[in-house]
Amino acid sequence: MQSSGSRGWAGLVFISIAVSLIIVDSTIVNVAIPAIVDDLGITSTQVQWVQEAYTLVFASLLLIFGSLADRFGRRRIMLIGVVLFVLSSVAAALAPTGDLLIAARLVQGVGGAMILPTTLSLINATFRGRERGIAFAVWGSTIGGMAAVGPLLGGWLTTAFSWRWAFGINIPLGILIIIGVLLTVSESRDAHAKSIDIVGGLLSFVTFGALVFGMIEGRTLGWWESTGDFTLGEWTWPFALSPVPIALTVAVLAAVAFVAWGLRRERAGRSSLLSFGLFRIGTFRSGNIAALVVSLGEFGIILSLPLWLQFVLGFDALQTGLILLALAVGSFFASGAAGAASGRIPAVWVVRAGLIAEIIGVLWVAFVIAPDAAWGWLVPALFIYGFGVGLATAQLTGVILVDVPVEQSGQGSGTQSTARQVGSALGIAILGTVLFTSTAGVLTSSLNDQGVPAAQVDQVVSQVVDSAGGAIAGLEESPDTAPLADAAKTAFSDGTRWAAFTAAGFLAVGLVATLALPARRPDDDVDAPTSAASPPAAP
C-alpha cells in the first residue's frame, strides 16, 4: 500500500475544513433561529424553510455536481462552490426579510452541493487501504463534531453580537479553505467522463424539490383539502384540492421518469446522472439504503432542541450552544475510536454500535424533556448521542464507497451524499411537522380543559405554533396570560418529546437496515480499484 504522504494529509485538513464550512452553517442556524424569529418576525413554516431551502437545493444538486466534478475536476468544482457559498453567506447576513434570507439559503445550498461530494471523491482518489479508512473516519467525525460546534459558535455569535454574524463567520473560513486547497490538494478528474445528463439532473431536482415541499407544507396547506393560502407573487392557489398531494404525485412521477431515463441512457451506452451499475455493488446498494433511513433521525432532533431550550427553559443562545457542546465532545471521542477501529474491526459493527448509542441518547433526551427539566441530565444523553453520530457517520461512508471504482468516485460520493441529504431533509420536515402538530394538539386540548373561549384558544395556539414557540415569553409576561404560557410550555415540551421519539424510531429502522451490510474489514482490497465497466456483483 503506497502512503499518501504529508501533502495528502495536509490536504485532508483543508478538505475537512471545507466540510466544516457547510456542516457548521447547516447547524449554526438552529441556535440563531429564535433571534431571527424576533428580528425578522418569521413564522414556524418559514423557520422550517430557512433550514429546508438549504437542504432542499443541497440534496437536489448533489448528483449533478458529483458528475460534473468527475468531468471538469473535483478540486475546481469544490473551489467554485466555496466562493459561491461565501458570497451567499454575505447575502444571508444582510437579509432584511425572511423571504430574502430563505432565497440566500437556496443559493448557499448550491454552493454546499458543489463542496460535499467533491470532498469525498478527493479523499477516495487520494488515499488507499487503511489510510483511506482513517481519512474517512476524520471526514465523518468532522461532520459529527461540527454539527455540535455549530450551535456553540452560533450561540456565542448571536448572544455577543447578532445572528447575522452566524453567516458572516463563513467569510474567513472560505478564504482559508481556498488558499489551503490550492496549496495542498491535487486536481482529480475522470479522463473518460462522458456527456452530462442534463435531463436526469432536471428530473432529480423536480423529484427532491416536490417531495420536500409536500412534506413541509402539508401541515399548513393541508394534506388533501386546502386549509391555507398558497401564493406565488400575485397569484393565489384557486382550488379546493391542496397543492400538497399534487406535489407528492409529481415527486413520484419524476422519480419513476428519472430511473427510466437513466436506464435508457445506459442501455444506449451513454452516461446517466446516476450510474445504476453501481447498485450492483452490494455494499453500495445496501449502504445507501441504510444511510437514507439513518439520516431521517440523525440530525432532525437538532431542529427542535434549541427552540425548546430557549423558549421553554429560558436559556440564551450561548447557553444553548454550551449544552449542545456535549454532542461535539462525544463525536470527537468517537473520532479516536473510529480511527483505531479502522481496518481492524468490520466497519459495519462500528456503524451498528454507533446507531445503538444514538438510539440510547435520543431516548434519554426524550425522557428528560419537561417544562421544568434540569439541563444537567441532558449533557450525558447528548454526549452518548454525539458519540454514536461520530461512529456511525464515519464508518458508514467507508462501507458505501469501499468497492466503488476511483473513476466513478464522484458519482458514488454524490449518490451517498444525496441519500444522506434526502434523509436529512425528510427528517427535518417530518420531525418539524411532528413538533408543531403535536404542540398544537396538546395546547388546544389543554386550553379547552381550562375553559378558555374557543376564539382565544385558536389565537393562542396560532401565536405559539406560528412563532415556533417564540410567543411563550410574551404570554408569560402578563399575569392574565401566565397560565396560558404554562400550558404552552408543557405542549411545546410534549411536541419536542414526540419529535425525539420519532427520531429514535427512524434510527432503529436504520439499525435494522444495516443487517444487509456484510461484516468484513474494508482494508487492502481497495488498493486495486475495480474496473468501472465491471463492478463486482452483489453478494
Residue pairs with C-beta under 8 A, 6 or more apart in sequence:
1 128
1 129
1 130
1 131
1 524
1 527
2 128
3 131
4 126
4 127
4 128
4 131
4 135
7 184
8 126
8 127
10 180
10 184
11 122
11 126
11 181
11 184
11 185
11 186
12 123
12 126
12 127
12 135
12 138
12 139
13 180
13 184
14 176
14 177
14 180
14 181
14 184
14 185
15 119
15 122
15 123
15 139
15 181
15 185
16 119
16 138
16 139
16 142
17 173
17 176
17 177
17 180
18 78
18 82
18 115
18 119
18 177
18 181
19 115
19 116
19 119
19 139
19 142
19 143
19 146
20 142
20 146
20 149
20 173
21 82
21 85
21 115
21 170
21 173
21 174
21 177
22 85
22 111
22 112
22 115
22 116
23 142
23 143
23 146
23 147
23 150
24 146
24 149
24 150
24 153
24 169
24 173
25 54
25 85
25 89
25 108
25 112
25 150
25 167
25 170
26 51
26 54
26 55
26 112
26 147
26 150
27 146
27 147
27 148
27 150
27 151
27 154
27 299
27 302
28 150
28 151
28 153
28 154
28 157
28 166
28 169
29 36
29 50
29 51
29 154
29 166
30 51
30 150
30 151
30 154
30 302
30 303
30 305
30 306
31 150
31 151
31 154
31 155
31 158
31 166
31 306
31 317
31 320
31 321
31 324
32 154
32 157
32 158
32 163
32 166
32 317
33 47
33 50
33 306
33 307
33 468
34 306
34 307
34 310
34 311
34 317
34 468
34 469
34 470
35 158
35 162
35 163
35 317
36 42
36 50
36 98
36 101
36 163
37 47
37 467
37 468
37 470
38 470
39 163
40 95
40 96
40 97
40 98
40 101
41 98
42 50
42 98
42 101
43 98
43 466
43 467
43 468
44 436
44 465
44 466
44 467
44 468
45 216
45 217
45 219
45 220
45 466
46 98
46 99
46 102
47 432
47 468
48 216
48 303
48 428
48 429
48 432
49 102
49 216
50 98
50 101
50 102
50 105
51 303
51 428
52 212
52 216
52 425
52 428
52 429
53 102
53 103
53 105
53 106
53 109
54 105
54 106
54 108
54 109
54 112
55 109
55 212
55 421
55 424
55 425
55 428
56 106
56 109
56 208
56 209
56 212
56 213
56 425
57 106
57 107
57 109
57 110
57 113
58 109
58 112
58 113
58 116
58 421
58 425
59 113
59 208
59 212
59 418
59 421
59 422
59 424
59 425
60 113
60 204
60 205
60 207
60 208
60 209
61 109
61 110
61 113
61 114
61 201
61 205
62 113
62 116
62 117
62 414
62 415
62 417
62 418
62 421
63 200
63 201
63 204
63 273
63 274
63 411
63 414
63 415
63 418
64 113
64 196
64 201
64 204
64 205
64 273
64 414
65 77
65 81
65 113
65 114
65 117
65 118
65 414
66 117
66 118
66 121
66 410
66 411
66 412
66 413
66 414
66 415
66 417
67 193
67 196
67 197
67 271
67 273
67 410
67 411
67 414
68 77
68 196
69 76
69 77
69 78
69 114
69 117
69 118
69 121
69 189
69 410
69 414
70 121
70 189
70 190
70 193
70 407
70 408
70 409
70 410
70 411
71 189
71 190
71 193
71 196
72 189
73 187
73 188
73 189
74 118
74 121
74 122
74 125
74 187
74 188
74 189
74 410
75 118
75 122
75 181
75 185
75 186
75 187
75 188
76 187
77 114
77 118
78 114
78 115
78 118
78 119
78 122
78 181
79 178
79 181
79 182
80 114
81 110
81 111
81 112
81 113
81 114
81 115
81 118
82 111
82 115
82 174
82 177
82 178
82 181
83 111
83 174
83 178
84 107
84 110
84 111
84 114
85 108
85 111
85 112
85 114
85 115
85 170
85 174
86 111
86 170
86 171
86 174
86 175
87 107
88 104
88 105
88 107
88 108
88 110
88 111
89 104
89 108
89 167
89 168
89 170
89 171
89 174
90 167
90 168
90 171
91 100
91 103
91 104
91 107
92 101
92 104
92 105
92 108
92 167
93 164
93 165
93 166
93 167
93 168
94 164
95 101
95 103
95 104
104 167
116 417
116 421
117 410
117 413
117 414
117 417
118 410
118 413
119 139
120 139
120 397
120 401
120 409
120 413
120 416
120 417
121 188
121 409
121 410
121 412
121 413
121 414
122 185
122 188
123 132
123 135
123 136
123 139
124 132
124 401
124 404
124 406
124 409
124 412
124 413
125 188
125 406
125 409
126 135
126 186
126 188
127 134
127 135
128 526
128 527
129 343
129 523
129 524
129 526
129 527
130 342
130 343
130 523
130 524
132 398
132 526
133 342
133 343
133 347
133 398
133 522
133 523
134 339
134 342
136 342
136 394
136 395
136 397
136 398
136 401
137 335
137 338
137 339
137 342
137 394
137 395
137 398
138 335
138 339
138 394
139 394
139 397
140 338
140 390
140 393
140 394
140 395
140 396
140 397
140 398
141 331
141 332
141 334
141 335
141 338
141 390
141 393
141 394
143 393
144 327
144 328
144 331
144 334
144 335
144 386
144 389
144 390
144 393
144 394
145 328
145 331
145 332
145 335
145 386
145 390
146 328
147 299
147 302
147 327
147 328
147 331
147 389
148 324
148 325
148 326
148 327
148 328
148 329
148 330
148 331
148 382
148 386
149 325
149 328
151 302
151 306
151 320
151 321
151 324
151 325
151 327
152 321
152 322
152 324
152 325
152 328
153 166
153 169
153 321
154 163
154 166
154 317
154 321
155 316
155 317
155 318
155 319
155 320
155 321
155 322
156 317
156 318
156 321
157 163
157 165
157 166
157 169
158 165
158 166
158 317
158 318
159 316
159 317
159 318
160 318
190 407
190 408
190 410
191 407
192 407
192 532
193 271
194 270
194 271
195 270
195 271
196 271
196 273
197 261
197 262
197 265
197 270
197 271
197 272
197 273
199 261
200 258
200 261
200 262
200 265
200 272
200 273
200 274
201 273
203 254
203 255
203 257
203 258
203 261
204 258
204 273
204 274
206 250
206 251
206 254
207 251
207 254
207 255
207 258
208 251
208 422
208 425
210 247
210 248
210 250
210 251
210 254
211 247
211 248
211 251
211 422
211 426
212 425
212 426
212 429
213 244
213 247
214 244
214 245
214 247
214 248
214 251
215 426
215 429
215 430
215 433
216 429
216 432
216 433
217 230
217 243
217 244
217 247
218 242
218 244
218 433
219 433
219 436
219 437
220 227
220 228
221 227
221 228
221 230
221 237
221 242
221 243
221 244
222 228
222 242
222 244
223 242
223 244
223 245
224 241
224 242
224 244
224 245
225 240
225 241
225 242
226 237
226 239
226 240
226 241
226 242
226 243
227 242
229 236
229 237
230 236
230 237
230 243
231 237
237 243
258 273
258 274
259 276
261 272
262 272
262 273
262 274
262 276
263 272
263 276
265 271
265 272
266 272
266 275
266 276
266 277
274 411
274 415
275 408
275 411
275 412
275 415
277 535
278 284
278 285
278 404
278 408
278 411
278 412
278 415
278 535
279 285
279 288
280 535
280 536
280 537
280 538
281 403
281 404
281 535
281 536
281 538
282 403
282 518
282 536
282 537
282 538
282 539
283 399
283 400
283 402
283 403
283 517
283 518
284 400
284 401
284 403
284 404
284 412
284 415
284 416
285 538
286 513
286 514
286 516
286 517
287 396
287 399
287 400
287 416
287 517
288 400
288 415
288 416
288 419
289 419
289 513
289 516
290 351
290 396
290 510
290 513
290 514
290 516
290 517
291 396
291 400
291 416
291 419
291 420
291 423
292 419
292 420
292 422
292 423
293 423
293 506
293 509
293 510
293 513
294 355
294 392
294 396
294 423
294 506
294 507
294 510
294 513
295 419
295 420
295 421
295 422
295 423
295 424
295 427
296 423
296 424
296 426
296 427
296 430
296 503
296 506
296 509
296 510
297 358
297 362
297 427
297 502
297 503
297 504
297 505
297 506
297 507
297 510
298 358
298 389
298 392
298 393
298 423
298 424
298 427
298 503
298 507
299 389
299 424
299 427
299 428
300 424
300 427
300 428
300 430
300 431
300 432
300 499
300 503
300 506
301 362
301 365
301 431
301 499
301 500
301 503
302 324
303 428
303 431
303 432
303 435
303 499
304 431
304 432
304 435
304 495
304 496
304 499
304 500
305 324
305 365
305 496
306 317
306 320
306 324
307 435
307 468
307 469
307 492
307 496
308 369
308 469
308 492
308 493
308 496
309 315
309 319
309 320
309 323
309 375
310 316
310 317
310 320
310 469
311 468
311 469
311 470
311 472
311 473
311 492
312 371
312 469
312 472
312 489
312 492
312 493
312 496
313 373
313 375
315 323
315 375
323 375
323 378
323 379
323 382
324 382
326 378
326 379
326 380
326 382
326 383
326 386
327 382
327 383
327 385
327 386
327 389
328 386
329 383
329 386
330 382
330 383
330 384
330 385
330 386
330 387
330 388
330 389
330 390
331 386
331 387
331 389
331 390
332 390
333 387
333 390
334 354
334 386
334 387
334 388
334 389
334 390
334 391
334 394
335 390
335 394
337 350
337 387
337 390
337 391
338 350
338 390
338 391
338 394
338 395
341 347
341 350
341 395
342 395
342 398
343 521
343 522
343 523
344 521
345 521
346 518
346 519
346 520
346 521
347 395
347 396
347 398
347 399
347 402
347 521
347 522
348 395
348 399
348 514
348 517
348 518
348 519
349 519
350 391
350 392
350 394
350 395
351 391
351 392
351 395
351 396
351 399
351 514
351 517
352 511
352 514
353 388
353 391
354 387
354 388
354 389
354 390
354 391
354 392
354 393
354 395
355 388
355 392
355 507
355 510
355 511
355 514
356 388
356 511
357 384
357 385
357 387
357 388
357 391
358 384
358 385
358 388
358 389
358 392
358 507
359 388
359 504
359 507
359 508
359 511
360 384
360 385
360 388
361 381
361 382
361 383
361 384
361 385
361 386
361 387
361 388
362 381
362 385
362 500
362 503
362 504
362 507
363 500
363 501
363 504
364 377
364 380
364 381
364 384
364 385
365 378
365 381
365 382
365 385
365 500
366 497
366 500
366 501
366 504
368 374
368 377
368 378
368 381
369 493
369 496
369 497
369 500
370 493
371 486
371 489
371 490
371 493
373 493
397 416
398 522
399 517
399 522
400 412
400 416
401 409
401 412
401 413
401 416
402 522
402 525
402 526
403 526
403 530
403 535
403 536
404 412
404 413
405 529
405 530
405 531
405 532
405 535
406 529
407 529
407 532
408 532
427 503
427 506
430 502
431 499
431 502
431 503
432 499
434 495
434 498
434 499
434 502
435 495
435 496
435 498
435 499
436 465
436 468
436 495
437 495
438 491
438 494
438 495
438 498
438 499
439 464
439 465
439 469
439 491
439 492
439 494
439 495
440 461
440 464
440 465
440 491
442 490
442 491
442 494
442 495
443 460
443 461
443 464
443 465
443 487
443 488
443 491
443 492
444 457
444 461
446 487
446 490
446 491
447 456
447 457
447 460
447 461
447 484
447 487
448 454
448 457
450 483
450 487
452 460
452 484
460 475
460 481
460 484
460 488
463 471
463 474
463 475
464 471
464 472
464 475
464 488
464 491
464 492
469 488
469 492
471 488
472 485
472 488
472 489
472 492
473 485
475 481
475 482
475 484
475 485
475 488
476 482
476 485
518 539
530 536
